[in-house]
Structure formats: C-alpha cells, structure tokens
Amino acid sequence: MDYSDFTSDTRSIFKTFFRIIYLILLVIVCLAAYLYLFRKIVNSQNYILPVLGIWLLSAYVFLPRIHRWFSRVYLPKYYLGRGRTFDGFLGDPVNLAIIGTKKQLVDAMTLAGWKIADDLRR
C-alpha cells in the first residue's frame, strides 16, 4: 500500500491503530502463554521447565516490549533526566552536564589520561 497519498494526520491515525492492535495482540499472547504455563505448573510434579519458560518469556520477550512502550507513552521526547540505550531502553540517570564542544571534552579527557570507549553499535 502506497502511503504517499495520505496526509500526515491519516498516517498517524493508521500508526496509532496498528499500535493499539499490536498491544491487544501482545496482551492476548502474554495471557495465553502464562495460563498455559501456570496450568503446567499446577498439574504436574515437574514444574522447573514451566517456571523457566515463564521467566524467559517475561524477562526477554514481554517486559522489554512493555517497558519500551510505556517509556514512549509516558515520557516526552524532550525528557533529559535519563539516557537511552542503543535499543531504545531508558538507561542510567544523567548525573553530569558538560559545557563545551565534543572536541573540547575529548581533548580534556585525553589530557587527563582517559581513553575513548569502543563504539558498541554494529
């Protein structure tokens, strides 16, 4: 589908609609997975694998997506209190502000014996 004919308002309506559908589907999948795994825990003696499954799904699938969505919804773009990781997650609080150019900062830190960190982006 070619979106070039739509105005930006129409595109944002489509984007919002698809985000809502995605959120509803995510909630349904989360509930289905948890209900399935909890039934496995209750109905069996061997509950290690279902508990491990719940933990893996929670820690690496559901919670990161929910965290990213909530930080997008509840934090404005101009919020400067926290940094963001390369993946878009909120990072540590920003505790220091530097006045000057990047070159001045790099020169000052190099003069003090610091080294530039490796770029982690791939």
Contacts in CASP RR format, 6 or more apart in sequence:
PFRMAT RR
TARGET T0000
AUTHOR 0000-0000-0000
METHOD contacts of the structure
MODEL  1
MDYSDFTSDTRSIFKTFFRIIYLILLVIVCLAAYLYLFRKIVNSQNYILP
VLGIWLLSAYVFLPRIHRWFSRVYLPKYYLGRGRTFDGFLGDPVNLAIIG
TKKQLVDAMTLAGWKIADDLRR
3 11 0 8 1.000
3 14 0 8 1.000
6 14 0 8 1.000
23 69 0 8 1.000
26 62 0 8 1.000
26 65 0 8 1.000
26 66 0 8 1.000
30 57 0 8 1.000
30 62 0 8 1.000
33 54 0 8 1.000
33 57 0 8 1.000
34 54 0 8 1.000
34 57 0 8 1.000
37 50 0 8 1.000
37 51 0 8 1.000
37 53 0 8 1.000
37 54 0 8 1.000
37 57 0 8 1.000
38 50 0 8 1.000
38 54 0 8 1.000
40 47 0 8 1.000
40 49 0 8 1.000
40 50 0 8 1.000
41 47 0 8 1.000
41 50 0 8 1.000
41 51 0 8 1.000
44 50 0 8 1.000
64 89 0 8 1.000
67 89 0 8 1.000
67 90 0 8 1.000
68 88 0 8 1.000
68 89 0 8 1.000
71 88 0 8 1.000
71 89 0 8 1.000
71 90 0 8 1.000
75 90 0 8 1.000
80 94 0 8 1.000
81 93 0 8 1.000
81 94 0 8 1.000
82 90 0 8 1.000
82 91 0 8 1.000
82 92 0 8 1.000
82 93 0 8 1.000
82 94 0 8 1.000
83 90 0 8 1.000
83 91 0 8 1.000
83 92 0 8 1.000
83 93 0 8 1.000
83 94 0 8 1.000
84 90 0 8 1.000
84 91 0 8 1.000
85 91 0 8 1.000
86 120 0 8 1.000
86 121 0 8 1.000
98 105 0 8 1.000
106 116 0 8 1.000
110 116 0 8 1.000
END
